[in-house]
Amino acid sequence: MANSDIDIAVYIDHALLNPTATPPEIDQCCEQAERFGFATVCVYPSAVRHASQLLHGKKTKICTVIGFPTGATTSAVKLYEAQEAAENGATELDVMINLGWLKMGRSEAIYQEISSICEETGQKVKAILETSLLTETETRLAAQICMDAGATYLKTNTGWFGGATVEDVRYLKQISKGQVGIKASGGIRTIEQAIALIEAGATRLGTSRGIELVRQQEQGLNAT
């Protein structure tokens, strides 16, 4: 049974990151996010202006992805992408770090990339670590670099190379010591899984199944 003390909707970044998504689907995504009370809609940068117009003045905010999903574009490109997204109305930026740099120990390059985006946009930055591709030592290093650089959240995964686990969220909570938020993302399909991630320390959930999770929770409560 889902934990009745947790309002699952307020944790959800309602994601529409299907590359074939059309403007009518963006419309529907934004309408759903507002109706269900989700924290944000998470869309590609090309859809940010449209989503921002639809949700102007609403409680639900606009989140977008930067350097997604590989993180392998140049720092200049990521910065421009982030600045344009912020100008178009995004207030939360999920930035994929450069994993090749991390593997090679290029900590300063990662720091400079994240810090420049934080400073130049002034928006919340969620650094995507892609924990499924990292060792615990690499995860700790990446998390520390991104926190030092000004990231507001540590995000587990893009969802393209693996999904969030309770163990990863718990580890990030241990590393961060409450300094930043933790976004669990990738493969969240059931309300039980979502609640477990929150109880492990997640303060935001990235998922395209937000409506399903809300309905699963409602069904569980109605069954009691």
Beta strands, then each sheet from edge to edge (+ up, - down):
strand 1: 12-16
strand 2: 40-43
strand 3: 61-66
strand 4: 92-96
strand 5: 124-128
strand 6: 153-155
strand 7: 181-185
strand 8: 204-207
sheet 1: 1+ 2+ 3+ 4+ 5+ 6+ 7+ 8+ 1+
end
